[in-house]
Amino acid sequence: MRAVVRYVEEQLLILFLHWSIYEMNSVTLKIEEVQASFKLEESSSSAQTKAEETQQSASQTARPVARVTKRSRSEDTESSAPSKRQRTDRRNEATTEGVQKRRQQPSLKKKDGGKKKKEKKNKKTSGRPPKPPATHPSTWRDSRVPFFDTVRLLMMQTFLASLCCKICATAAMKEYRVTQHDLLDLTYDEERSKNGPAYWNSMKLYKTRDVEYRAWRKHGGPEGWEWK
């Protein structure tokens, strides 16, 4: 009995295997059929698109050539006028925006107070040597010129100064420490400054002899003169 049961089980297994193989083959056949139909549809759609393209190209080639009409210069200028106006408007807008931005930007003068320009001017070296610092007369060395020659020079200098030497009001106030009120009584010659014809100004020139005498009287001689 056991042998019969085993035989029956083996036969059932064989039948089940055959049935599963048959089902698998049928499924693969169906998949292949679907793929073939999809390929056929694609080929037909591509053929239709090609045919439509050929028809469009043929219709374009069959169109009549449009005749070129000549335009007058006035028509060309009228057609080009709005484009030129648009360009000019754009340029004007760009320039106005740029000017507004520049105005909005803070200037360097306001920030630095013009220090950079002053530094540049100071850096520029001129050909003239720098002025020596002011020293006290007591530190000056004795002159090597003989005494009689120095007396002659001093006499000539005083004589020439009394004749032709003149000084302006600003220099007199700076060098002799005289105020403008002290110079009111003195006589002066009115001349023009020599900076240039565009910058000529009337300038009061006093005689140095009178200014020295007024300073001498004001300060009380050499004893009242304070050296700075």
Beta strands, then each sheet from edge to edge (+ up, - down):
strand 1: 166-168
strand 2: 188-192
strand 3: 202-207
sheet 1: 1+ 3- 2+
end
